[in-house]
Each structure stands twice: as structure tokens, then as C-alpha cells.
Amino acid sequence: MGGPASVSTINARFRGGSAKPSSGPQKSPTGSTASQPPPPELPTQGSQSSSASLAPKVPPLPNSPSLAQTIGMDDSSGVMSGDELISSYHLPRPLPLWLNAQYAKHIVKGNFMTLSARPKTVEQGEWIAHQVVEHYRNLWNFVRVLHEKEDDGTSICNSTSCPRMSAGANHSFTWLNRNREPVELPAYEYMTLMQRWISGKIDDTNIFPTDPSGVSYAHNPSITTTPLSQLSNPGEPEYIGKRSGFPDKFVDICQMIFRQMFRVYAHLYWAHFTEPFYHLNLEKQLNSCFSHFVLTATALDMLKPAELEPMQPLIDLWAANGTFPPESKAYEYANIRAGERLLQLSNVPQ
């Protein structure tokens, strides 16, 4: 089952009118393949953001006077106020365009949880593997837009515009070189290496087996609570995906893949939401794929709350406006007060 906004073919059209200037010829996304590089490194914080301009070319959100003042705790409950939560994120001013609720909309409406929930008859490992492949396909259609060459031979995301793989001024991500040392790379190079790394994992049949005879179904706990793998191989440790032939490190590998995909999404929003996605009328497609990604990753425990930090304000906003239902883990990880305040700043009725 695909995502809510499958973008295997992106039909980009330019925005017209003086308020939304076009950005040049329409692009046709292309991909790239190469050998598998070393794995990526954990993120480092506190680095400078990329040199790409983050200021939108449309009227920005109004600055809240309260954000420039000394903000205290909520007197009635002792809980941090929405303004204080937003201030703690150290967001740039004006706020990024994607934090305006008017531009955080989707191409479809409804509960995305139905797309993230595992069918009862599907084994957990099979479901995780399916989600890895589907979300990877969706994400890389957007990356191809960034990597498409312009007439002058450069791409939108290049070593000059994005000298490091960053998500705003507070988060940057490093890569492990062949000596297992963390190094900073331009975002374009980082994403290219990561694409090869993820593709190498997905194409490895020792990690993602493709033999149909190895596929199993979820057992019925009302009949027996003992896993089938324990019935056939008593004494062996149980793990997710074992019954379908996945290795014991399968979940760890999938968590790393989801972590890397999240970093790419974070860079797309912080450095490229306006150019090219808003100008190509693709922001709703991007929002739809990313919100589905977050719902799935959190529901499957592929991402932890601390790993969501670069995009926490948008998660707050989507929890407050109903994109993330209250029963979802994404909603649980959100700061609702901050999201409600962002809705107020966007002049959106609650």
C-alpha cells in the first residue's frame, strides 16, 4: 500500500501572479546510482546553517510582540506557555514559511493513521520493510528535483548554497569517512552518499529478503500467545521479522534508514521549502508525504522524540490543527501549546 501522496511522477507547475514569482524552467527529476559508501554519523548540534536563503519570497508571518519580551510560566498551571515553547526553539525571524499554517496544508484530507496502521494479517517485519521502501521512494522523488541540473550545469542544492547538511542554524549532520571519522559534507554530497547507502541496504537480500516462500503471516494471539518461531525453534531468541527471514539486526538497520530519511526531509524544509517546492506548487505534496512519514516512523518506533527536534515546531503545528490524531504517537510527542500559538500567528481559527 502506497503513501497518501505518492509522487512517483511529479507534475510541477509554476505559480503565477506577482505574489508568487516563478523560478525558471520546469524541472524533470532524475535519479542516481553508485556503489555503497560508509554509513552516516549521528547529528551534531550548534553548527551554522547552510548559506541558502531561508527567507520566503511571499509575505512572511507577522512577528509576535510577546516573543521579543521576557516570557514566564503560565500563572494558572505552571506549564510553559506557547510563546515560551516557541522561543525555546530559537527559530529565525521571520518564521519559516512552512510554519505558517496556510502553507502547511496537504493534498488530501482525512486520518493518515489508516495508512500507517499494520493490517492484522501482516507480520511486523514485513510491514516495516514495506514502509521503508515506500517512504524511500516518495522522498527521493523530491530529492531528484533538487539534484536536477540547471542550464548553467549547477543544481539548486549545491556546495555553495548548502555547504553542509543542515536543518536550520541549530542542527547539522556529519558522515563517517572510510576511517570512521565524522566529517561535514555539502548537503548535495551527503544526500547522494545516503541514497547509495539506503539503496545498498534495500537491495541486499540478506537484509531485505525477496523470496516469497519466506513471507509469513501474523499469528492469532487468541489461539496461542507463543510466537510460531518459538514453536519451531524453541530456545532461540525472538525478534521482529524473524518469522519472515529478516536478520536479527533488521530493526536497527531500519531505524537508521528512517533516521537518515528524516534528516533529508529536515533539510528540504529548512533550506528548500520555498525554492523550489513552493515555487513549483509542490508544498502540499511535500507536506503530505512528510506528515505520513512522521506518523509511520513514530508508530513503528523507528524515530524517537529527541530525533524529531529539527522539525518539532511543524509537528506541534500539525498536532494542533488535527493532522496528527490524538491517538497517534506523533501527537503524543508534540507540544500542543506551541502548535496552537503557531496557528494564532498564522491567523487560523481554532
N, C-alpha and C positions, 0 to 999 in steps of 0.2 A: 504494500500500500504506500503510495507516494505522499508527499507533504501537502499542506494546504495550498501552496503556491509553487507548484513545480515549474521551474524556469529552464527546462531543457532547451527551449527556444525562447529567447528574449526578443520581443518586438518593441524596441525602443523608439519613441517618437519625441521630437523636441517640443519644449514648451514655448508657446507663443506669447505675445504681449510684452509690454515694456517692463512689467514687474517680474517677468521670468525670462531673462535673456537666454538664447540658445548658446551652445558651447562648441559649435563646429560640426563637421560631418558626422553622420551616424556611424557607430562602430559595429563591427561584426565580431563577436567574441571568438577567440581561438584558444586552444589548449597547448600543453607542452608535456613531453615525457622525457625521462632520463633515468640513470641508474640511481639506486638508493643511497642517500647520504647518511651521515651520523644523525642520531636523534636530537631533538631540540632540548633546550635547557629551561629550567624554571624561570619565571619572570623576575626582573629586578625592578625596584621602585625608586622613584626620586630622580629619574633622568629627565632630560629636557624633551619636549615633544618634537615631532618632526617639523620641518620648516614649511610644510604645506600650509597654506592659508586655511584656517578653520572658520573664518567669518562668512556667513551666508550672504548671498547677493540678493536677498529679499529683506523686507523689513524685519528686524530681529525682535525677540521678546523684550518687553519693557523691563527695566531693572526694578527690582523691588526695593523701596527705600529701607525696609526693615533689614535687608541683607547687609547694608552698609553701617548698621548700628550694632551696638553691643546687645547680643541676643541671649536671654536667660532661659531657664527652665519654665515649663508650663506651671503656673502657680497652683492650679487646681489639682494636678495629678503628679507633679514632679517628673513628668516624662518630657523628653526632648521635643520641642516644637518642630513643625515642618520647616520653618525658616532655619532653625539651628541645624537640623539634619542636612539640609541643602548646603548650608555654609560649611559643614564639616567635609563635604565632598571636594571643596576647593575648585569649584568649576570656574571656567573662564567667563568673562563678561564681554560682550553679551553672551547669553547661554547658547550652546549649540542648537542648530535648527531642529535636530531630531528630538530635543527635549521640549519643543512646542507641540502640544497635543494635536494641533491642526496638521502636523506633518508626521505624526506617529501612528497614522491610520493604516488599515490593511485593505487588501483587495477583496477579502471575504469577511463575512460576519458569522459569528457562531462560537461554539465551545471547542477550542482546539484540543482539549483534553481527549476527545473521542479519537483523535488521530494519534495520540501518544500512548493510549491505553493498550496493553498487550491483550490480544484475544486469548480466551481461556485455553484454547486447544493448541496454542503455540508455545513451545518451550522457551524459557527465558533467554538462553544463549542465542537461539535462532532470532528472537525478536531484537536483541541488542545488535546482532550482526546486520540485520536488515536496516535498522535505524542508522547505523554507522554509514552504510553505503548510500542510503537515500539522502541523508543530510550532507554528505560529502559532495554528491552530485549537484545538489542545489547550490551549495556555497560556491563551488568552483565556476559555475556559470557567471557569478558576479565578479569573481577574480579575473576571469577572461576579459571582461570589459576593461579592467584596469591595465591589463597586460597588452591589449591591442595597440599596435604601433600607430602613431600619428604620421602625417605626411613628412615631418622632419626626422622620422626614424626613432623618436622617443615615445615613451608610454606615459600615461597620466601619473602613474606611481613609478617614480624613478629615483635614482640615488641623490638627485638634487632636491626634489620636492619632499622626499621621505628618506632622509639619510639613516634612519634607524627604524626598527619595527616597534612602533609605539602606539599607545592608546591615550592620547592627551599628554599633558605635561607630567602626570604623576605615575605613569606606567610605561615601561619598555620591556622588551623580551629579548633574551640572548639565545644564541645557538651554540651547541657543543661542537668544537672543531675535531679534527682527527686525533688530537692529543687529549680529548675530553676536557678542553678548557672552554669556558663560556666566552663568546665573542659577540660584539654588536655587529649587525649587518644591516644594510639598507633594506627597507620593507620589501621591495621587489625581490631581492635575492632571498630573503628569509622565506617569503611565501612560495617561491619556486622550489627551494630545498624542501620545504614542508610538504608541498604537493607530491614530490618524488617519494618522500618518506612514507606518507599515508598510502599512496598508491602501491608502494612496495609491500606494505603490511596487508592491504586488502587482497592483493594478487598472490600472496603467499598462502598456498593451500594447507600448509601446516598450521596456520593461524586461523584462516577463514576457509575451512574445508568445503569443497563443492560437490562431493559425492552424494547423490540423492539418497543412497542407501543408509547414509549416516544420520539423516534427519529423523528426529523423534518428536513425539507429541507430549504435551504437558500431562502428567499423571493426574488422576482424580483423587484428591485428598479425602473425599468422603468414603472411598473404598479402602485406601491404605495411606498412611502418612509416611511410609518408608519409601524413599526415592528408588526408582527402578534400578539405577546404577548400583545401589547398595544390595538389592536383591540378587543381582547377577555377579557383583564383585564385592562381597561383604568384607568389611575391614578397610577398604580403600577410602581415602578422604573424598568427601563430596564437594563439588564446586559448581558454579554456574556454567552451563554449557557442556559439562562432562558427557551427558547422555547423547549429545549430538556430535561428539567428536572434537570439540574445541579444546585447546590446551589449557593447563591449569593457570597460565598467566593471561588468559584471554581477556578477562575483565580489566586487568591492569593496563593492557595494551589499548583497549577500547576507551578507557578513561583518559589516557594520554592523547588519543586521537581527538576525542571530544574537546579536550583542553586546548589543543592546537587550533581546532576549528573555531573555538570561541575567541582566541586571540586574533584570528583573521577577521572575524566579524567585528571585533572591537576596533581594529584598525580601520576597517571600512567606514564605520560610523564616525570615528573621531577625525579622520583625515580626508574622507572621500564622499561623505553623505551628500553634500551639495554638488560637488563636481567629481564624478559625473552623474551620480544616481538621481538626484533631484532634477537636474537639467535634462536628463533623458526620460523623465517621468517614470522612474523605476523605484521610487522610495517606498511605495506601498508593497511592491513585490519583496523588497529587501526586508521591510518590517514584518511581513507575513512569514517569510522563511525564518527570520531570526527569532520571533516570538515562539514559533513552533519548535525551533531548535532548543530554546531555553526550557520550554515545558517538558520536552522529551528528555533532555540531559539531566534535569533535576529529578524527574520522576524515576529515572533509571539509576540514580545515584552516580551518574557519570561526571557531574560537576558539584562541587561543594560550595557553600555560601561565600567563603573567602575568595574563591576563584572567580566569582561574579563581580568583584569590586569595580573593575573598569567600566562596567555597564550598569552599575547599581541604580543610578538615577532613572534610567529608562525602564528598568524592571519595576521600580517604585511607581512610575507613571502608569505602566500597563496594569499593575495590580489595582491601582486606584480607579482606573477607567473601565475595569471589567474585562480586559483582555485575558488576564490570568484569573481563573475562578478561585474562590476562597478555599476549595478543597485541594488545590494544587500545591506542590512544594515551592514552585516559583512564587506564589502568593505568600506562602509562609516565610520565605526568605526576604520579602520586600518590606520596606519602611513605608507604611501606608500614609502616615502624616506627610512625609516628604512628597509622595506621589500626589496627594490631594493639593498640596501647596503648588506643585508644578501645574496642575490643572487650573488653579486660580490664576497663576501668572499667564496662562495661555488664554484666559478669559473664556474657559469652557465651563458651562453649567454642570454642577454635580448632582 
